[in-house]
Amino acid sequence: MEKWQILNPEGRLKRRPFFYRVVVVVFLAVVGGYLLREALTTKEGISPYYLEITFSWSIIILGLLTPFAVQRCRDIGIAVWWVLLLWLSPFSDLRFILIVSEYTGTDISGRMLWPATFTALIVIVFIVMLFFSRSSNNANNIYQP
């Protein structure tokens, strides 16, 4: 297997390998987030770009999860376009709302937080569905090369 072959979105991915890969990426996200926090905070305060850098880190982690979700969608027999739901999650993040409010000068209100919370719940339901759905024997044959 080539070095980056694991990030190739082609093919299918069963539940157990999907779980292991997600655990590895989540571990990488937590360790990287901790290291970023330690690097960007000092005794005087936090870096002025802390929100932007940590938001960028979450986009990178999401980019690592996307090929696994595409493979899993093929395995359970749903269209790979459902993976776009994962890309809603950074925009339902409080960091994104804070970044937007900082650069636009708008205040954060409950009206902004409720749609973000609803979007986050949709993403969580999708991820749980990917974990617990059974493989389909004839899943998405039209997508197979």
C-alpha positions in Angstrom: 0.0 0.0 0.0 1.3 3.4 -0.9 1.9 6.0 1.7 -1.3 8.1 1.1 -3.4 5.2 -0.2 -5.4 5.2 3.1 -6.8 8.7 2.3 -8.1 7.5 -1.2 -11.9 7.8 -1.1 -12.3 4.9 -3.6 -13.7 1.6 -2.5 -15.7 0.6 0.6 -15.0 0.5 4.3 -16.5 -1.8 6.8 -17.6 -0.8 10.3 -14.5 -1.9 12.3 -11.9 -0.4 10.0 -14.0 2.8 9.9 -14.1 2.9 13.7 -10.3 2.4 14.0 -9.5 5.1 11.5 -11.9 7.5 13.1 -10.4 6.8 16.5 -6.9 7.5 15.1 -8.0 10.8 13.5 -9.8 11.9 16.7 -6.7 11.1 18.7 -4.7 13.2 16.3 -7.3 16.0 16.6 -7.1 16.0 20.4 -3.3 15.8 20.6 -2.9 18.5 17.9 -5.5 20.7 19.6 -3.7 20.4 22.9 -0.4 21.3 21.3 -1.9 24.2 19.5 -3.5 25.5 22.7 -0.1 25.2 24.5 1.7 27.0 21.7 -0.8 29.8 21.3 -1.4 30.6 25.0 1.1 32.4 27.3 0.9 33.9 30.7 -0.1 37.2 29.2 -3.0 35.7 27.3 -3.8 34.0 24.0 -2.7 34.7 20.5 -4.9 37.1 18.6 -5.3 34.4 15.9 -6.1 31.6 18.3 -9.7 31.1 16.9 -8.6 31.2 13.3 -5.8 28.7 13.8 -7.9 26.2 15.8 -10.7 26.6 13.2 -8.2 25.8 10.5 -7.1 22.7 12.5 -10.7 21.5 12.6 -11.0 21.9 8.8 -7.8 19.8 8.4 -9.2 17.1 10.6 -12.4 17.1 8.7 -10.5 16.7 5.5 -8.9 13.6 6.9 -12.3 12.2 7.9 -13.9 12.8 4.6 -12.4 9.9 2.6 -13.4 7.5 5.3 -17.0 8.7 5.4 -17.2 8.5 1.5 -16.0 4.9 1.7 -18.4 4.1 4.5 -21.3 5.6 2.6 -20.5 3.4 -0.4 -20.4 0.4 2.0 -23.8 1.0 3.5 -25.4 1.9 0.2 -26.2 5.6 0.4 -25.1 8.3 -1.9 -21.7 9.8 -1.2 -23.2 13.3 -1.4 -24.4 12.8 2.2 -20.8 13.4 3.3 -21.4 17.1 2.6 -23.3 17.0 5.9 -20.0 16.6 7.7 -18.8 19.9 6.1 -21.7 21.7 7.9 -20.1 21.0 11.3 -17.3 23.6 11.2 -19.9 26.3 10.4 -22.0 25.2 13.4 -19.0 25.6 15.7 -18.9 28.4 18.2 -15.4 29.3 17.0 -16.8 30.1 13.6 -19.6 32.2 15.1 -17.0 34.1 17.2 -14.7 34.6 14.2 -17.6 36.0 12.1 -18.8 38.2 14.9 -15.3 39.6 15.4 -14.7 40.5 11.8 -18.3 41.7 11.0 -18.9 43.5 14.3 -22.2 41.7 15.0 -23.3 40.5 18.4 -23.8 36.9 19.2 -27.4 36.2 20.0 -29.5 33.1 20.7 -30.9 33.4 17.2 -27.4 32.6 15.9 -26.8 29.7 18.3 -30.0 27.7 17.8 -29.4 27.0 14.0 -25.8 26.1 14.8 -26.9 23.7 17.5 -29.5 22.1 15.2 -26.8 21.7 12.4 -24.4 20.1 14.9 -27.1 17.6 15.9 -27.8 16.7 12.3 -24.1 16.0 11.8 -23.9 13.9 15.0 -26.9 11.8 13.8 -25.1 11.3 10.4 -21.9 10.1 12.1 -23.8 7.8 14.4 -25.6 6.4 11.4 -22.2 5.8 9.7 -21.0 3.9 12.7 -24.0 1.6 13.2 -25.4 0.9 9.7 -24.8 -2.5 8.4 -22.9 -3.1 5.2 -24.9 -3.7 2.0 -23.9 -6.5 -0.3 -24.9 -4.7 -3.5 -24.2 -1.2 -2.2 -23.8 1.5 -4.9 -22.6 -0.8 -7.7 -22.9 2.1 -10.0 -20.0 3.8 -8.1 -17.6 0.9 -8.4 -14.9 1.3 -11.1 
